[in-house]
């Protein structure tokens, strides 16, 4: 199973997703913001196989976080999935250009499992 970094500012969603992913056999590290996610990657003994990040977060949003990941040669290979309930198609389309996958909220457990692989 995958080693996953989950970045989500909504505490309830973060806990729910962590439980679902761990129930599915994945190891999950959770962070609240894009900046926290970067710090986690800098301090990680083992890099994640997949990063799942919300698009709309305080401070550094998911798209900026994704761009920072892609700019770092050490991290650029990590699969990156953006979650979004954002109705602004423009931001979601921009995310699709960089991300390995997009999960529009709300999504099903099957959608989550399918996109993780």
N, C-alpha and C positions, 0 to 999 in steps of 0.2 A: 504494500500500500504506500501511498504518497506521504511525504513530509510537506505540510502545508503551512504557509504564513497567511493568516486571515487578518485583514485590516478593515475594521468596521467601527464607526463612531457610535452607533446605536447599541447600547449595552444589551438590550433584550435580544436583538437580532444576532449579535456577536455570540452570546451564550447559546442560543438555539442552534446556530450554524456549527459552533464548536462541538456541541453534543451530537448533532447529526453526523458530522464528519468523523468524529471519534467512534461513534457507533458503527460506522462503515469501515473501521479498521485503520483510519489515517491518524498520523501524529499531527497535532495542530498547535501552533503558537499563535496567540492572539495579540493584536495591537489595536489602539484606538484611532490613530491618525497616520497619515503618510510619513510624517517626520519620525514617529515612533517606529514605523515599519523600517525606515532606513537605519535607524539606530539598532534595531534588532538584527538586521542583516550584517551590519558592521561588527556586531558582537557574537554572531552565530558561529558555533563550532562546526556545524554542518549546514550548508545552504539548503533552503527548501527546494522541492521539486516543482512546486506550484505556489504562486501568490494569488490569493483571491482578495480583491479590494473593492470597497464601495467607491463610487464615482464622486459623490457629494459628501465632503467631510470638512470640518473646520481646519483652518490653517492650510496645509498642503492638501489639495484635492487629489482624487485618484488618478486623474490624467497627468498631473504634474509628477506624482509619485511614479507612475508608469514610465514617463519620459526620463526620470532620473535613473530608473532601473536599466532602461535601454542604453543610456549613455555610459554605464559602468561596464567595462569588459568582463569583470568578474561575475556580474549578475545578469548580463544581457541574454544569456541562454535560458534563464528561468521562465517557465510558462507563466503567463500573466492573464488572469481572468478579471474583468471588470463587472461588478454588479451595479445596477442602476434602476431606480424608480423615477429617474429624471425624464420628464416629458419633453425636454428640449432635444429634438432629433439631431440637431447640429452637434451638440456635445457628445452624444452617443455615437454618431457617425465618426467623429474625430477619434474617439476611443477605439473603434473598430479598426482603424488604420494601424494602430500600434499593438493592440492587445491580441492575445491568442484566442480569446473568446469573450463574449458578452452575455451576461445573464440579466435579462430585464426582470425587475421586481414587479409583482410577485412571481416566483418561480417554484416549480415542484421539486421534490426530492429526486425524481427521475431526471429532471433537467440538470440538477447539480451533479449527480453521479455521471451522467453522460458527458458533461463538459470537462470533468476532471479526468475521465478516461480510465 
